Every structure is written in structure tokens, then in C-alpha cells.
């Protein structure tokens, strides 16, 4: 059983993540994780926080001699900006400053203070902040490293920012395009100029922008997940994890909402005989998942992210102590966070797949899991031959 927990606040001393259930004997270094953390910090339209933070992880437990031990992995990412917030974030009664009383529309502020009985919104802001996603990326990086041992690889790109949309299908993305995407400030090979113009306009007008990012997973064998119980369906797990990322308002698997205009005969992916792997499909409208299980095709997902609700021209709100109306406030923020969200999504998605993968193949060590995987792959080789 794979479990993940995180702790820490946006301007607290650090973020901490615990990943329990990862197999032993997986080669793992801090550099493996730091590469993904560095990717999360990129992006056109990011705010000043990323000029302060230079996220690196420290592995505190679960690794010895460069390999995992099977014990819980404890990962820490220090918040460099904490030095500027020491008095505000002091854990003693002497903490002072930073009080917020005007809840910001679109944030966790108002329901958070009602739920937990606070008179200072700061307590909600600090934990609900998207800063916490840094440690999710760290945990996801471990899962990606594990799944790569089985030929499973993850990719992401941005397909829309504001009104600038890339209509190219994931299946037409070449290795050259992927290299361009990785080098692009907006993670787009075809619409970089248009997307940057959208962000520039938002910066000039004090607005924020949302968008859509796409995630694909290649190499997953059929049968990960299950149809026998609702909470074992892989697509349900995926949707839940991705919807937990701050700002995500919709998750599409495969053709998603676009399928409503198609008749069943056009939507469903016909199964055709193939000499190479037993069968093939000309389409992938199901997005690689049927009946809550992987079907051997590319897993294809899109996530819609809302515009960031922290605005330079604040929206109307009220004072939670006096109930007097007034504007909410502006606290340093990105203009557009779709790019880093795509990296968060890419890594956090791996947690959902690794969880179902280990449920299917088990094993306390990497070698044991590999053996179980090979046995299963052999048993379905007449239908699916990944090699």
C-alpha cells in the first residue's frame, strides 16, 4: 500500500513529505528529485516567490547507500522565504504581524476560517497555498523513478493559456516537439508566442489567467486498476489526485467532454487484429482507460486550471471581525501558473498509477515486483507485447 502525507506552511520553516510503501532496492538520489523540483519552478508569468526559492530536497530517511530501504521516505524542502516571515510564523505565542481579515474570493479563506474557528485568515492561507505542491512533486519524482523501471514514462504540455489554444493532438507530438516543449517557458511547441502575449496582456491589466494542460503516460500495461470496486478504478483515483491540485476545476480523460457530440459508433475505440501485439486501435478516445483499468494504450488526460484568484485589483469582500464591506487584498502571486501546474500534475499523476501498480503486482523489493510484472506480462503476451 502506497501512502503519501505532507506537512508544512507556505512561509513556515519547511515542507515535509512522507511516502510510505515504496519498494526497497530502487536507486534514488536527491538529484532525481531536484530535477523535477527545478522544472516546477519554471514558467512565464510566475511571481516573485520563485526568485527567492531555489527548491532542493533533503532525504531524511528511507534511503541508504543510494538505494531505498523499504522504510518510509521522509523528504524535506526548506522555505528560503521563511527568513522574511520569522515573526509572523513563530510557533510560540510571540508570533506577530501578517494578520488578514478580508477573505479573498476564490481562495480557501472564508470557508477555512468558518470550519476551523479562526479570526485570522493567515492560518488558512499558509496551509492552503499552492506552495505545498513542491513536496507533492518530490513524492511524485520517486514514483516516476520507480515506474520507469517498468518502461512507464510521463509527459506534459500546456495546450491553452487564456484564449491561446494549441489544437495539435498529443499523438502528433514528435520527439523534436517534446524537446521544444521542455525548453519552452510556456511548455508549448506551437503556440509559445501567442501564449506569452496572453500573459503579457494580463500582467499589464493586473489580471490573472488560467488554462489547460495535458498529461500522457506511455508504456503502462493493461490491467492496472480494477472494475470490481468503485475505489479501485484507476480513472477515479487519477481524477481525485489531480482535482486536489489547487486551482484545478476539471479533469478530462481521453476525449472527455468532447465525446458528447459523437455517436457511440464513432467514439468507442475499435479493436483490430495486429501481428505486432495481438490487437491495435486507430483511436484512443477512452484515453487508455476502460472499465477503470489501463487497456495498453497511452493514458491521455487534460486538466483545466482556473485563473489565479489573487489579483492586483482586489475583488469585493468584507472584514470578518467588523463585517464591514471592502476590497480583499493582494498578496504576491503568479499571473499564470498553468506551466508549473502541469509539472505538478505530471508528477502527482505518477502517485495514482504507482499506487494501483503496486496493488496489482505487489512486492517489498524492486526485484520481487519486477518478477511479478514479468510473469504477468508473459501471461498476456498474446494480446500485449510492450517490447
SULHUUR-V998793 format. One record per residue. N is the residue number from 0. RES is the residue in three letters. PHI is phi in whole degrees, 0 to 359 (NA if undefined). BURIAL is b if it has 16 or more other ideal C-beta (glycine too) atoms within 10 Angstrom, else e. D_FIRST is the distance of its C-alpha to the first C-alpha in Angstrom with 2 decimals. Layout:
N_RES_PHI_BURIAL_D_FIRST ; N_RES_PHI_BURIAL_D_FIRST
This chain:
0_UNK_NA_e_0.00 ; 1_UNK_261_b_3.79 ; 2_UNK_228_e_6.44 ; 3_UNK_227_b_10.13 ; 4_UNK_227_e_13.26 ; 5_UNK_232_b_16.84 ; 6_UNK_212_e_20.14 ; 7_UNK_123_b_23.75 ; 8_UNK_243_b_26.78 ; 9_UNK_303_b_28.76 ; 10_UNK_247_b_31.59 ; 11_UNK_285_b_29.93 ; 12_UNK_295_b_29.70 ; 13_UNK_196_e_26.43 ; 14_UNK_251_b_23.08 ; 15_UNK_230_b_19.98 ; 16_UNK_232_b_16.38 ; 17_UNK_238_b_13.37 ; 18_UNK_246_b_10.39 ; 19_UNK_250_e_7.77 ; 20_UNK_105_e_5.50 ; 21_UNK_289_b_8.40 ; 22_UNK_295_b_10.19 ; 23_UNK_276_b_13.52 ; 24_UNK_68_b_16.91 ; 25_UNK_270_b_16.49 ; 26_UNK_293_e_19.82 ; 27_UNK_210_b_19.58 ; 28_UNK_232_e_22.43 ; 29_UNK_297_e_23.30 ; 30_UNK_297_e_25.52 ; 31_UNK_303_b_22.68 ; 32_UNK_279_b_21.50 ; 33_UNK_296_b_25.09 ; 34_UNK_299_e_26.14 ; 35_UNK_287_b_23.88 ; 36_UNK_296_b_25.00 ; 37_UNK_295_e_28.56 ; 38_UNK_296_b_28.14 ; 39_UNK_294_b_26.99 ; 40_UNK_276_b_30.23 ; 41_UNK_280_b_32.53 ; 42_UNK_131_b_34.23 ; 43_UNK_288_b_37.68 ; 44_UNK_94_b_38.32 ; 45_UNK_281_b_36.09 ; 46_UNK_269_b_37.47 ; 47_UNK_290_e_38.64 ; 48_UNK_301_b_35.34 ; 49_UNK_287_e_34.33 ; 50_UNK_279_e_37.59 ; 51_UNK_264_e_36.46 ; 52_UNK_280_b_32.80 ; 53_UNK_233_e_32.01 ; 54_UNK_299_b_28.27 ; 55_UNK_222_e_26.89 ; 56_UNK_259_b_23.73 ; 57_UNK_238_e_23.69 ; 58_UNK_278_b_20.75 ; 59_UNK_264_e_20.93 ; 60_UNK_199_e_18.29 ; 61_UNK_89_b_15.78 ; 62_UNK_225_b_18.46 ; 63_UNK_216_e_21.46 ; 64_UNK_64_e_24.17 ; 65_UNK_85_e_22.64 ; 66_UNK_229_e_19.42 ; 67_UNK_289_b_15.92 ; 68_UNK_258_b_15.50 ; 69_UNK_93_b_11.77 ; 70_UNK_281_e_12.46 ; 71_UNK_303_e_11.60 ; 72_UNK_274_b_13.74 ; 73_UNK_248_b_16.39 ; 74_UNK_237_b_18.65 ; 75_UNK_236_b_22.00 ; 76_UNK_237_b_24.46 ; 77_UNK_286_b_27.86 ; 78_UNK_265_b_29.92 ; 79_UNK_297_e_33.36 ; 80_UNK_288_b_34.90 ; 81_UNK_301_b_34.17 ; 82_UNK_302_e_37.47 ; 83_UNK_273_e_39.30 ; 84_UNK_232_b_37.59 ; 85_UNK_302_e_37.69 ; 86_UNK_292_e_40.01 ; 87_UNK_290_b_38.15 ; 88_UNK_260_b_34.68 ; 89_UNK_304_e_35.89 ; 90_UNK_280_e_33.68 ; 91_UNK_273_e_36.86 ; 92_UNK_298_e_39.33 ; 93_UNK_279_e_41.45 ; 94_UNK_305_e_39.38 ; 95_UNK_211_e_41.88 ; 96_UNK_85_e_42.37 ; 97_UNK_78_b_40.19 ; 98_UNK_296_e_40.58 ; 99_UNK_232_b_40.10 ; 100_UNK_235_b_41.57 ; 101_UNK_251_b_41.82 ; 102_UNK_296_b_38.62 ; 103_UNK_271_b_38.09 ; 104_UNK_303_e_37.79 ; 105_UNK_92_b_34.57 ; 106_UNK_256_b_32.56 ; 107_UNK_281_b_30.47 ; 108_UNK_308_b_33.55 ; 109_UNK_291_b_35.22 ; 110_UNK_297_e_32.42 ; 111_UNK_294_b_30.70 ; 112_UNK_290_b_33.78 ; 113_UNK_290_e_34.34 ; 114_UNK_295_e_30.82 ; 115_UNK_259_e_30.71 ; 116_UNK_73_e_34.44 ; 117_UNK_267_e_35.38 ; 118_UNK_249_e_38.90 ; 119_UNK_230_e_37.87 ; 120_UNK_294_b_35.80 ; 121_UNK_309_b_34.84 ; 122_UNK_298_b_31.96 ; 123_UNK_280_b_30.45 ; 124_UNK_306_b_31.40 ; 125_UNK_294_b_29.69 ; 126_UNK_270_b_26.14 ; 127_UNK_280_b_26.38 ; 128_UNK_300_b_27.74 ; 129_UNK_291_b_26.27 ; 130_UNK_304_b_26.50 ; 131_UNK_298_b_22.93 ; 132_UNK_292_b_21.81 ; 133_UNK_299_b_22.69 ; 134_UNK_282_b_19.59 ; 135_UNK_294_b_17.49 ; 136_UNK_299_b_19.29 ; 137_UNK_299_b_18.46 ; 138_UNK_294_b_14.68 ; 139_UNK_295_b_15.35 ; 140_UNK_298_b_17.66 ; 141_UNK_295_b_15.07 ; 142_UNK_295_b_13.02 ; 143_UNK_297_b_16.47 ; 144_UNK_298_b_17.40 ; 145_UNK_296_b_14.47 ; 146_UNK_291_b_15.23 ; 147_UNK_297_e_18.91 ; 148_UNK_296_e_18.54 ; 149_UNK_249_b_18.28 ; 150_UNK_76_e_21.19 ; 151_UNK_260_b_19.41 ; 152_UNK_232_e_21.45 ; 153_UNK_244_b_21.72 ; 154_UNK_221_b_25.04 ; 155_UNK_217_b_26.49 ; 156_UNK_204_b_30.00 ; 157_UNK_267_b_31.96 ; 158_UNK_251_b_33.93 ; 159_UNK_201_b_35.78 ; 160_UNK_228_b_37.03 ; 161_UNK_59_b_39.48 ; 162_UNK_264_e_41.78 ; 163_UNK_275_b_41.30 ; 164_UNK_236_b_39.18 ; 165_UNK_263_b_38.35 ; 166_UNK_265_e_38.77 ; 167_UNK_292_e_37.74 ; 168_UNK_285_e_35.02 ; 169_UNK_304_b_31.91 ; 170_UNK_289_e_32.99 ; 171_UNK_258_e_36.21 ; 172_UNK_282_b_34.74 ; 173_UNK_271_e_35.97 ; 174_UNK_304_e_34.72 ; 175_UNK_295_e_37.70 ; 176_UNK_299_e_36.63 ; 177_UNK_298_e_33.16 ; 178_UNK_295_e_34.91 ; 179_UNK_296_b_37.13 ; 180_UNK_299_b_34.27 ; 181_UNK_294_e_32.59 ; 182_UNK_271_e_35.96 ; 183_UNK_281_b_36.84 ; 184_UNK_292_e_36.81 ; 185_UNK_241_b_35.72 ; 186_UNK_55_b_33.50 ; 187_UNK_221_b_36.01 ; 188_UNK_270_b_38.13 ; 189_UNK_248_b_40.64 ; 190_UNK_236_b_41.03 ; 191_UNK_301_b_40.85 ; 192_UNK_298_e_44.40 ; 193_UNK_294_b_44.14 ; 194_UNK_292_b_40.85 ; 195_UNK_294_b_42.31 ; 196_UNK_296_e_45.40 ; 197_UNK_300_b_43.36 ; 198_UNK_292_b_41.75 ; 199_UNK_301_e_45.16 ; 200_UNK_296_e_46.71 ; 201_UNK_294_b_44.04 ; 202_UNK_297_b_44.62 ; 203_UNK_296_e_48.36 ; 204_UNK_263_e_48.13 ; 205_UNK_74_e_45.53 ; 206_UNK_265_b_43.08 ; 207_UNK_228_b_39.40 ; 208_UNK_227_b_37.82 ; 209_UNK_252_b_34.70 ; 210_UNK_173_b_33.79 ; 211_UNK_227_b_31.35 ; 212_UNK_239_b_29.02 ; 213_UNK_242_b_27.58 ; 214_UNK_237_b_24.35 ; 215_UNK_228_b_24.10 ; 216_UNK_231_b_21.57 ; 217_UNK_247_e_23.18 ; 218_UNK_96_e_22.09 ; 219_UNK_285_b_19.07 ; 220_UNK_288_b_19.55 ; 221_UNK_294_b_20.06 ; 222_UNK_102_b_17.44 ; 223_UNK_278_b_14.36 ; 224_UNK_98_b_13.48 ; 225_UNK_200_b_15.29 ; 226_UNK_262_e_18.40 ; 227_UNK_282_e_17.88 ; 228_UNK_213_e_16.43 ; 229_UNK_302_e_17.15 ; 230_UNK_275_e_13.79 ; 231_UNK_257_b_12.40 ; 232_UNK_291_b_15.35 ; 233_UNK_296_b_14.66 ; 234_UNK_297_b_17.91 ; 235_UNK_293_e_17.10 ; 236_UNK_295_b_13.95 ; 237_UNK_300_b_16.16 ; 238_UNK_300_b_19.04 ; 239_UNK_296_e_17.27 ; 240_UNK_294_b_16.02 ; 241_UNK_289_b_19.44 ; 242_UNK_292_e_21.41 ; 243_UNK_281_e_19.96 ; 244_UNK_287_b_21.87 ; 245_UNK_307_b_25.19 ; 246_UNK_94_b_28.04 ; 247_UNK_281_b_26.28 ; 248_UNK_244_e_28.13 ; 249_UNK_198_e_27.30 ; 250_UNK_231_b_24.91 ; 251_UNK_248_b_26.38 ; 252_UNK_248_b_24.67 ; 253_UNK_68_b_27.29 ; 254_UNK_292_b_30.80 ; 255_UNK_54_b_29.54 ; 256_UNK_295_e_32.48 ; 257_UNK_295_e_34.90 ; 258_UNK_286_e_34.32 ; 259_UNK_294_e_36.26 ; 260_UNK_270_e_39.54 ; 261_UNK_257_e_38.87 ; 262_UNK_287_e_39.69 ; 263_UNK_304_e_37.08 ; 264_UNK_293_e_38.92 ; 265_UNK_267_e_38.58 ; 266_UNK_282_b_35.02 ; 267_UNK_289_e_33.09 ; 268_UNK_276_b_32.44 ; 269_UNK_298_e_34.58 ; 270_UNK_258_e_33.31 ; 271_UNK_241_e_35.91 ; 272_UNK_298_e_36.34 ; 273_UNK_214_e_35.95 ; 274_UNK_290_e_36.92 ; 275_UNK_279_e_34.33 ; 276_UNK_219_e_31.05 ; 277_UNK_86_e_32.16 ; 278_UNK_204_e_32.23 ; 279_UNK_212_e_32.55 ; 280_UNK_225_b_32.84 ; 281_UNK_276_e_35.43 ; 282_UNK_232_e_33.54 ; 283_UNK_219_b_30.01 ; 284_UNK_296_b_30.50 ; 285_UNK_285_b_27.14 ; 286_UNK_70_b_25.49 ; 287_UNK_80_b_23.52 ; 288_UNK_227_b_21.63 ; 289_UNK_228_b_23.09 ; 290_UNK_61_e_21.86 ; 291_UNK_80_b_18.54 ; 292_UNK_231_b_17.94 ; 293_UNK_294_b_19.08 ; 294_UNK_245_b_22.50 ; 295_UNK_98_b_23.17 ; 296_UNK_272_b_25.24 ; 297_UNK_299_b_24.74 ; 298_UNK_285_b_22.35 ; 299_UNK_229_b_24.88 ; 300_UNK_223_b_24.41 ; 301_UNK_234_b_26.85 ; 302_UNK_236_b_26.42 ; 303_UNK_261_b_29.41 ; 304_UNK_248_b_29.90 ; 305_UNK_286_e_32.58 ; 306_UNK_299_b_35.31 ; 307_UNK_301_b_34.49 ; 308_UNK_280_b_36.04 ; 309_UNK_277_b_37.55 ; 310_UNK_241_b_41.09 ; 311_UNK_293_e_44.11 ; 312_UNK_249_e_46.19 ; 313_UNK_301_b_44.24 ; 314_UNK_276_e_44.08 ; 315_UNK_287_e_45.58 ; 316_UNK_204_b_43.88 ; 317_UNK_206_b_45.07 ; 318_UNK_279_e_45.09 ; 319_UNK_289_b_42.67 ; 320_UNK_265_e_45.16 ; 321_UNK_263_e_48.48 ; 322_UNK_66_e_47.32 ; 323_UNK_287_e_49.79 ; 324_UNK_289_e_49.05 ; 325_UNK_174_e_48.61 ; 326_UNK_280_e_46.69 ; 327_UNK_289_b_43.15 ; 328_UNK_236_e_42.77 ; 329_UNK_252_e_41.69 ; 330_UNK_238_e_39.20 ; 331_UNK_328_e_38.68 ; 332_UNK_204_b_36.55 ; 333_UNK_286_b_35.98 ; 334_UNK_275_b_38.22 ; 335_UNK_214_b_35.62 ; 336_UNK_240_b_31.93 ; 337_UNK_295_b_30.98 ; 338_UNK_296_b_30.80 ; 339_UNK_297_b_28.28 ; 340_UNK_298_b_26.30 ; 341_UNK_294_b_26.02 ; 342_UNK_287_b_24.45 ; 343_UNK_300_b_22.02 ; 344_UNK_298_b_21.21 ; 345_UNK_302_b_20.94 ; 346_UNK_283_b_18.42 ; 347_UNK_290_b_16.36 ; 348_UNK_303_b_16.31 ; 349_UNK_297_b_14.51 ; 350_UNK_294_b_11.43 ; 351_UNK_296_b_11.44 ; 352_UNK_288_b_12.17 ; 353_UNK_297_b_9.74 ; 354_UNK_299_b_6.80 ; 355_UNK_290_b_8.84 ; 356_UNK_296_b_9.99 ; 357_UNK_290_b_7.06 ; 358_UNK_296_b_6.69 ; 359_UNK_285_b_10.39 ; 360_UNK_256_b_11.04 ; 361_UNK_59_e_8.52 ; 362_UNK_104_e_10.16 ; 363_UNK_269_e_10.18 ; 364_UNK_239_e_13.10 ; 365_UNK_300_b_14.38 ; 366_UNK_299_e_17.08 ; 367_UNK_295_e_15.08 ; 368_UNK_295_b_13.12 ; 369_UNK_300_b_16.60 ; 370_UNK_296_e_18.20 ; 371_UNK_297_e_15.99 ; 372_UNK_296_b_16.62 ; 373_UNK_296_e_20.31 ; 374_UNK_298_e_20.64 ; 375_UNK_293_e_19.42 ; 376_UNK_302_b_21.57 ; 377_UNK_294_e_24.46 ; 378_UNK_290_e_24.13 ; 379_UNK_247_e_24.56 ; 380_UNK_295_e_27.03 ; 381_UNK_291_e_29.92 ; 382_UNK_256_e_28.41 ; 383_UNK_223_e_26.45 ; 384_UNK_230_e_27.41 ; 385_UNK_297_b_25.77 ; 386_UNK_296_e_28.13
